[in-house]
Amino acid sequence: MLTGIIVKVLSITLLIAVGIVLVLGIGTLFKGGKTSKKYSNKLMQLRVLLQFVAIILLIIFAYFFKD
């Protein structure tokens, strides 16, 4: 029971983190200038990494915590 709640909270947290990094990356991309040059590519790389981690963990959760 408690494990299911932890899995749901962790899954939602990961998805929110991906969304926040996506919005920040797009924001810096549209801002332009030095900020865009310095941070937009790094934020998009971080987004891809977070998406990878989120997908792998969601697959693991789905496999091990079937109801």
Contacts in CASP RR format, 6 or more apart in sequence:
PFRMAT RR
TARGET T0000
AUTHOR 0000-0000-0000
METHOD contacts of the structure
MODEL  1
MLTGIIVKVLSITLLIAVGIVLVLGIGTLFKGGKTSKKYSNKLMQLRVLL
QFVAIILLIIFAYFFKD
3 65 0 8 1.000
4 65 0 8 1.000
7 61 0 8 1.000
7 65 0 8 1.000
10 57 0 8 1.000
10 61 0 8 1.000
11 54 0 8 1.000
11 57 0 8 1.000
11 58 0 8 1.000
11 61 0 8 1.000
14 50 0 8 1.000
14 53 0 8 1.000
14 54 0 8 1.000
14 57 0 8 1.000
14 58 0 8 1.000
15 54 0 8 1.000
17 50 0 8 1.000
17 54 0 8 1.000
18 47 0 8 1.000
18 50 0 8 1.000
18 51 0 8 1.000
18 54 0 8 1.000
19 47 0 8 1.000
21 43 0 8 1.000
21 46 0 8 1.000
21 47 0 8 1.000
21 50 0 8 1.000
22 47 0 8 1.000
24 43 0 8 1.000
25 39 0 8 1.000
25 40 0 8 1.000
25 43 0 8 1.000
25 44 0 8 1.000
25 47 0 8 1.000
27 40 0 8 1.000
28 35 0 8 1.000
28 36 0 8 1.000
28 39 0 8 1.000
28 40 0 8 1.000
28 43 0 8 1.000
29 36 0 8 1.000
29 40 0 8 1.000
29 44 0 8 1.000
30 36 0 8 1.000
32 40 0 8 1.000
END
